[in-house]
Amino acid sequence: MCTNNHLKHGVTCPGDGRLAPLIEEFAAHLSADAKVLDVDKETGIQKYRYVKTGTNHYSFAFTYAWMAVNACFGGRGFLRYLARSGRP
């Protein structure tokens, strides 16, 4: 189950039936982090924080890997490199 949010941000999920359980687990991990708005009752200051709503190991791994790729190659540049090289 790939959510529209993942697809909107350019993350595609393969349709291989053999990988379906792993893809489902990956998607569940990615959706296990929720952004919550906290409002200080005294000052009215608003601050967002993330809360864990389930197991999210793949979410952290994916986020850190994506940050590393962007830092080293730039996201689009690296994806273009993969497309030219014929690598999956």
C-alpha positions in Angstrom: 0.0 0.0 0.0 1.7 3.2 -1.2 0.0 6.3 0.0 -0.7 9.3 -2.2 1.7 11.3 -0.1 4.6 8.9 -1.0 3.7 9.0 -4.7 3.4 12.8 -4.6 6.9 13.1 -3.4 8.3 10.9 -6.2 8.7 7.7 -4.2 7.4 4.8 -6.3 6.5 1.4 -5.1 7.2 -1.6 -7.3 4.3 -3.8 -8.3 6.1 -7.1 -8.0 3.7 -9.6 -6.2 6.7 -11.3 -4.5 7.6 -8.1 -2.7 4.0 -7.2 -1.7 4.4 -8.1 2.0 7.6 -6.2 2.3 6.2 -3.2 0.5 3.2 -3.3 2.8 5.5 -3.4 5.8 7.6 -0.6 4.4 4.5 1.6 3.8 3.2 0.9 7.3 6.6 2.0 8.8 6.6 5.2 6.7 3.1 6.1 7.9 3.9 5.4 11.5 5.1 8.9 12.2 2.5 11.6 12.8 3.1 15.4 12.9 1.2 17.0 15.8 0.7 20.7 16.5 1.3 21.7 20.2 0.1 25.1 21.4 1.4 26.5 24.6 -1.7 27.6 26.6 0.2 30.5 28.3 2.0 32.0 25.3 0.0 30.8 22.4 3.3 29.6 20.7 2.7 26.9 18.2 5.3 24.1 17.7 5.1 20.9 15.6 6.5 17.6 16.9 6.5 14.1 15.5 5.0 11.2 17.5 5.5 7.5 16.9 2.3 5.7 16.2 3.8 2.3 15.4 7.0 0.6 14.3 9.0 3.0 12.1 12.4 1.5 11.5 12.2 1.6 7.7 11.0 5.2 8.0 14.2 6.3 9.7 16.4 4.2 7.4 14.7 5.6 4.3 14.9 9.2 5.6 18.6 9.0 6.4 19.4 7.2 3.1 17.5 9.9 1.2 19.3 12.7 3.1 22.7 11.1 2.3 21.9 10.8 -1.4 20.8 14.4 -1.5 23.9 15.6 0.3 26.2 13.7 -2.0 24.6 13.8 -5.3 21.4 15.9 -5.2 18.2 13.9 -5.4 17.3 14.5 -9.0 20.9 14.2 -10.2 21.3 10.8 -8.6 18.0 9.6 -10.0 19.1 10.7 -13.5 22.4 8.9 -13.0 20.5 5.7 -12.1 18.2 6.1 -15.2 21.2 6.5 -17.5 23.2 3.6 -16.0 20.3 1.2 -16.3 20.5 0.3 -12.7 17.2 -0.5 -10.8 
